[in-house]
Structures are given as structure tokens and as C-alpha cells.
Amino acid sequence: MLNITTSRRGMRFAKMLVLTNIVFLSTAYAQDNFQNAPEATAAEARLSFSDISYLNEAFIDATPTDRKDGIPVGKLGKDGGNKALILKLAQEIADGKYGNFDSFLIGHKGKLVFESYYRRGRINLPHPQASATKAYTSLALGRAIQLGYLTMADLDKPLINFLKDLDQTKLVEGVEKITLHKALTMRSGIRLSREQREEFEKTPDLLKGQGQVQAYLEHSAPITPASQRFKYQFDPMLVMQVIEAVVPGSAKDFIRNELLDKMGITNYNWGTDISGLPKSGNGTSMTPRDMIKWGTLALNKGKWNGEQLVPAAFVAKATSKIVDQSEEYDAPSRGVSGTAYGYFFWQADFSTGDKSFLAKSARGGSGQNIYVIEELDLIVVTTTHRPVDSSVEVTATRVVPAFIKQ
């Protein structure tokens, strides 16, 4: 004879088990927004990034929330992408398989379709950008061109032509060879030792304004075709000096008014260089969602909400392969080849199977990266802190395959 009481208890237990599993899934993945994304407290926001405590658990969301921040949202899978593959990767990131990721976001076809935070990641906490700052500096120069303060032809003119406060009689031989084009591709040819730069910094007042360029160009070795080879150094400073020289007001106000405000980027930090100008090679912090905005600007060929903020021709040049860096940075066995440098943007071919896709990216130390893959209408953002595996290879081998139609 059937024991009805036992049967009902069994049914209740089964229901409890199902509910427990649902709660576990929502905690681990937040796929249906049962959880809110982790936010930094006011006290945390005042801390150095390295002092931010780790999250107790990862936040992984395949249905990002519309935060009315100018970023349309969608659903992973429904709006594109293989949901299972991305969630598997996100869990591996949460488990530490690829080192210390802080965030991992995906935009596809104009919508944010995936958002996740780990360790020190917070949705409202600007994350140090390191050299991704260079790409923002490049786009700021593009904005000056869009507004007519410079032209595309000016990119090939001697950079010193724009810096009227320089005493050109004291500059080293060959400075006229330094164009904006050369500086934007890390080929100014300036050669200074670390000891020389440290000596300059003992008298910071002499480095204010264009005094910084004056000091560098007085004490550099002569500029020659041989010296104008790719060297990852302080060349972005030269570009920021030109922005400061040609725009009305200050470069700081120009960048805020003409780029950041227009894209609704208000929660950020942009440091000040010893010259008094905005930092240009590093020194910014942006939230991961705002990194999606920078990627959108590049993907849309300089347009934001229908307004042309940066000339399409400049974006095309900035994100093109100008300086070959394949020998140093390629990893064909891990899907990365054809690495090159443009105007403070990196380019590489991401391969999976017999297919290859050009990825254009802003990259900052260890993994503060924005990848734009036009052919897939895809933007991938990662933020990390060391130690961490290459997010370039993770994106090439794990994210790209999830957005290729099989």
C-alpha cells in the first residue's frame, strides 16, 4: 500500500532540491538578474585599487541590467553568442584558471550581452587602464581633427610646428623628422636614458607646459632614421602636448567636454602629468562599462549616438596595421598572428579553425583591454591585475569561437 505521507515528504524534498539548485545557479551566474552587480562602497572608492578587497564570489550575468547609462542591453544567446561556451569560460575565470581577472564584458550588435565581475571588479569602480590610456589619447587627437583644430594632413608635418613655446635653436639635430604620425606609432626617435629623465624630474618646474618637450628634445640623441624605430616609451606625451597647443582652453577641459561628457563617461579618473597636462600613456581609470563605450566609438568608426565625434578616416588609420610587431607578440598556436601597431591601437588576427578575424584593440598592462572585431560586430572588455594569463589569447581562443555561426 502506498504511504501517502512518505510520498508527499518525498515530493517536498524534491521541490526543495530544485529550489536549492535554482538559488545556487542564480548566485553563481545571476543569469536572470536575481542579484545586483557588485558595487564599491563610498569608502572603497577612496582606496587605492590594490587595497580593494576580493569579492566573496563572482558575479556572472548573461542578461545585463539596463542602468540608463547609454548602453543598450540584451541577452547572451538570444541576441547572439553561444551562451554555454561563454558561461563555461566565465566559470573558469572565476575559478582562477587564467589568473586575476576583475571583469569580463561582451558587447554584440550594439548591445551589452554579457557582464561579469571577479576579485577586485566592481560595476561602479573605475579600473586602472595602464596603456589603454594611449588609445584614449589617440581618439582625443582625432576629436581635435573632427572639430577643425588640426587636419589629417597635419599628421605628416613636423610636430614642433605646433609647439610655439619651444626654443628651436637649442633642439637636437633631426627634430623636424618627428611628425604626429611618427609619435602616434611610437617612432619619435627620441632617445633618453632613465638617468636623464630622473635628473629632469629633480627640477619639475622646468618641465611645466612645453618645458617637458624642450628638455627631451634638447638632451635626446640626434633624431635619425635609425632611431625612428618602434620603441614603447613616452611618445604619447608629445601628442598630448599638441592637443594642448591647438585646442581652445586646456586639453583637460577639451577631453572632458568633447569626448567624455558626450559619451556619458562621468565616473573616471584621469591623472595629471608632471607637465601639468593630462597623462597620455597611462594614468587613467575607467569603469568596464565605459570601456565598452570607447570600444563602441571605435567600432562605429568614430560615431556616438549618430554624432561623428572622431573622423572615420582617423579611426581607420589609428586602427590599421602600420608597424609590424608580429615577431615579438604573435602566438599562432594560440590563435594570434599578424600583430601590428597603429595610432596607439594594437591589431592582430584572431584565428579559430580555418577562419580569421581582425581584432583592433586598446591594450594596457596585463589585461586592461578593449577588443573590437568589426566582422563579428563584437566588443570584448577585460580588466585584470597581475598575475594573469594573456587576455589576448583567451579572447582569440575562447570568446571568438562563441560568436561564429556554425
Stockholm file with secondary structure:
# STOCKHOLM 1.0

chainA/1-406         MLNITTSRRGMRFAKMLVLTNIVFLSTAYAQDNFQNAPEATAAEARLSFSDISYLNEAFIDATPTDRKDGIPVGKLGKDGGNKALILKLAQEIADGKYGNFDSFLIGHKGKLVFESYYRRGRINLPHPQASATKAYTSLALGRAIQLGYLTMADLDKPLINFLKDLDQTKLVEGVEKITLHKALTMRSGIRLSREQREEFEKTPDLLKGQGQVQAYLEHSAPITPASQRFKYQFDPMLVMQVIEAVVPGSAKDFIRNELLDKMGITNYNWGTDISGLPKSGNGTSMTPRDMIKWGTLALNKGKWNGEQLVPAAFVAKATSKIVDQSEEYDAPSRGVSGTAYGYFFWQADFSTGDKSFLAKSARGGSGQNIYVIEELDLIVVTTTHRPVDSSVEVTATRVVPAFIKQ
#=GR chainA/1-406 SS CCCHHHHHHHHHHHHHHHHHHHHHHHHHHCTTSSSCCCCCCHHHHTSCGGGCCCCSSCEEESSCCCCSSSCCBCCTBTTBSCHHHHHHHHHHHHTTTTEEEEEEEEEETTEEEEEEECTTCCTTSCEECTTHHHHHHHHHHHHHHHTTSSCGGGGGSBGGGGCTTCCGGGSCTTGGGCBHHHHHTTCCCCCCCHHHHHHHTTSGGGGTTTHHHHHHHHHSCCCCTTTCSCCCSSHHHHHHHHHHHHSSSCHHHHHIIIIITTTTCCSEEECBCTTSSBCSSSCEEECHHHHHHHHHHHHTTTEETTEECSCHHHHHHHTSCCEECHHHHCBGGGTEEEEEECSSCEEEEEEETTEEEEEEEECCTTTCEEEEEGGGTEEEEEEEEEEECCHHHHIIIIIGGGGSCC
#=GC SS_cons         CCCHHHHHHHHHHHHHHHHHHHHHHHHHHCTTSSSCCCCCCHHHHTSCGGGCCCCSSCEEESSCCCCSSSCCBCCTBTTBSCHHHHHHHHHHHHTTTTEEEEEEEEEETTEEEEEEECTTCCTTSCEECTTHHHHHHHHHHHHHHHTTSSCGGGGGSBGGGGCTTCCGGGSCTTGGGCBHHHHHTTCCCCCCCHHHHHHHTTSGGGGTTTHHHHHHHHHSCCCCTTTCSCCCSSHHHHHHHHHHHHSSSCHHHHHIIIIITTTTCCSEEECBCTTSSBCSSSCEEECHHHHHHHHHHHHTTTEETTEECSCHHHHHHHTSCCEECHHHHCBGGGTEEEEEECSSCEEEEEEETTEEEEEEEECCTTTCEEEEEGGGTEEEEEEEEEEECCHHHHIIIIIGGGGSCC
//
